[in-house]
Amino acid sequence: MDALTLFGLFAVTAMMVCYALEARSPWYTLGFAAACGLGSVYGFLQGAWPFGVVEAVWMAVAFYKWMRTSRK
């Protein structure tokens, strides 16, 4: 397993964990956004640019959600 594959595995695992725990704290929403950013980087580095674009959009959506929930 090469370093890029390990990086992708870490990004996707972090996304799943943060998504599962998102209801517990807004910080998990921010973690999900960051993990989506890592997933986007992975997609572009791997050459799967559609995956990279979709993950970047998810990152923006999650960051916006975190901004809304952290103001309460």
C-alpha positions as CSV (number, residue, x, y, z in Angstrom):
1,M,0.0,0.0,0.0
2,D,1.5,3.3,-1.1
3,A,1.5,6.6,0.8
4,L,-1.3,8.1,-1.4
5,T,-3.6,5.2,-0.7
6,L,-2.9,5.5,3.0
7,F,-3.7,9.2,2.9
8,G,-7.0,8.5,1.1
9,L,-7.9,5.8,3.6
10,F,-7.2,8.3,6.5
11,A,-9.3,11.0,4.8
12,V,-12.3,8.7,4.2
13,T,-12.1,7.2,7.7
14,A,-12.0,10.6,9.3
15,M,-15.0,11.6,7.2
16,M,-17.0,8.6,8.4
17,V,-16.1,9.1,12.1
18,C,-16.9,12.8,12.1
19,Y,-20.1,12.3,10.2
20,A,-21.2,9.6,12.6
21,L,-20.4,11.9,15.6
22,E,-21.7,15.1,14.1
23,A,-24.8,15.3,16.3
24,R,-22.6,15.3,19.4
25,S,-20.8,18.6,18.8
26,P,-20.4,21.3,16.1
27,W,-16.7,20.5,16.2
28,Y,-17.3,17.2,14.5
29,T,-19.0,19.1,11.7
30,L,-15.9,21.2,11.4
31,G,-13.8,17.9,11.5
32,F,-16.1,16.5,8.7
33,A,-15.4,19.6,6.6
34,A,-11.6,19.3,7.1
35,A,-11.8,15.6,6.3
36,C,-13.7,16.4,3.1
37,G,-11.0,18.8,2.2
38,L,-8.4,16.0,2.7
39,G,-10.6,13.8,0.5
40,S,-10.7,16.4,-2.2
41,V,-6.9,16.7,-2.1
42,Y,-6.7,12.9,-2.4
43,G,-9.1,12.9,-5.4
44,F,-7.0,15.5,-7.3
45,L,-3.7,13.8,-6.4
46,Q,-5.1,10.4,-7.6
47,G,-6.3,11.9,-10.8
48,A,-10.0,11.4,-10.1
49,W,-10.9,15.1,-10.5
50,P,-14.7,14.5,-10.3
51,F,-14.2,13.0,-6.8
52,G,-12.0,16.0,-5.9
53,V,-14.7,18.5,-7.0
54,V,-17.5,16.7,-5.2
55,E,-15.5,16.5,-2.0
56,A,-14.6,20.2,-2.2
57,V,-18.4,21.0,-2.5
58,W,-19.1,18.8,0.5
59,M,-16.3,20.6,2.4
60,A,-18.0,24.0,1.6
61,V,-21.4,22.7,2.7
62,A,-20.1,21.3,5.9
63,F,-18.1,24.4,6.7
64,Y,-21.3,26.5,6.1
65,K,-23.2,24.2,8.4
66,W,-20.6,24.5,11.1
67,M,-20.6,28.3,10.9
68,R,-24.4,28.3,11.3
69,T,-24.4,25.9,14.2
70,S,-21.5,27.5,16.0
71,R,-23.3,30.8,16.3
72,K,-26.1,29.4,18.5
